[in-house]
Amino acid sequence: MLTTPQRRRVNRGIKRIEDRLMPPACRTRPIHMFVDVTSRCNIDCVMCWRQFAFHNAFGDMPLETFKKLLPLMDYCESVVLQGSGEPFVNPHFLEMLELASQHTDGIRFATNGTIMPQRHAEALVRNKIRTVMVSLDAGTRETYEKIRRKSNWDHVMGNIERLVKTREQMGATLPEITLEFVLMKSNIHELGDYIRVAHRFGINYVGVRHIWIFGEATRQESMFMYPQLMKEEFEKAAQLGHELGIIVDLPPQSEVKIAEDYVVRELNDPILNKMSESLFVNPGPGKVCHEPWRNYWVNWNGDIHPCCHTIRKMGNVNEQSFSQIWNGMAYQLFRENIRAGHYPKECIGCRNLQTPDGK
């Protein structure tokens, strides 16, 4: 009988073949799982989808639903336990972390950093969580509290410090702590301050992500509208990161994230069509997406989606078995369309389009 690491290696080996062949039905299991343990949140960010509330209801994933996913985690190289909400508001989240850590050493999640009492910090270290990503989106109190309404800069800074110190006191190297920054016109000038905050805590990786366009307000905040400013600020951020020894993960300057609902509603809007020449294009020769073969995106209510860019439903874990979903008609048709180069509108601008060998 194969051990969990052996099963994972065999699964990964066959997956490399499937990456080339892109069959409608898969012999392998997903290598990455994304579990949206809750869609609720305890703060009110200006760029959040909740400002527009297109499609998602609010709720927590029940523990029984989560337990149905545990056998799949034996095959996963990474398990991301967060999606559209703040994971710590789910009352079962600490138990979910403990259960998942018995099946995979690749647990990661993002948090707004507002909920981090000592027992939470100790649980993250004890369960050897691989990565905790703290969403910050600013480098100063004033800008942070304008963007992340109902949060408090000093409180979050204290929580980051608590996690750093707890990890040190317990003699551990995990979790790795990283920072995340949703890029907007109103905060791009603070990229430097944001990087300096990371340096203050000994954090050596910071991520920068484009804002999702949900409507006119978020479209005006998208740096896609201000390419020269973005270029200049990215150059300064990269230089500062080099000087401080921090990896600054900047997104492609050509990438733009448009929510599926906005694309569907606004595709024929004359204002949006001014950008259509550079936005709505085919991936081009040699560009493919491997997400439907590699990833399993689980919504809090059990719905399965191919990735975070689409709300297209492939099945529900509370109603169907894994094989019924993973190789069901919906998934197979979706994969066939991707293999044929027929990408749905929500794939526009996605950075996950890759060359056929997965690079």
Secondary structure, 3 states (H helix, E strand, C coil): CCCHHHHHHHHHHHHHHHHHHCCCCCCCCCCEEEECCECCCCCEECCCHHHCCCCCCCCECCHHHHHCCHHHHCCCCEEECCCCCCHHHCCCHHHHHHHHHCCCCCEEEEECCCCCCHHHHHHHHHCCCCEEEEECCCCCHHHHHHHEECCCHHHHHHHHHHHHHHHHHCCCCCCEEEEEEEECCCCHHHHHHHHHHHHHCCCCEEEEEECEECCHHHHHHCHHHCHHHHHHHHHHHHHHHHHHCCEEECCCCCCCEECHHHHHHHCCCHHHHCCHHHHCCCCCCCCECCHHHHEEEECCCCEEECCCCCCCCCEECCCCCHHHHHCCHHHHHHHHHHHCCCCCHHHCCCCCCECCCCC
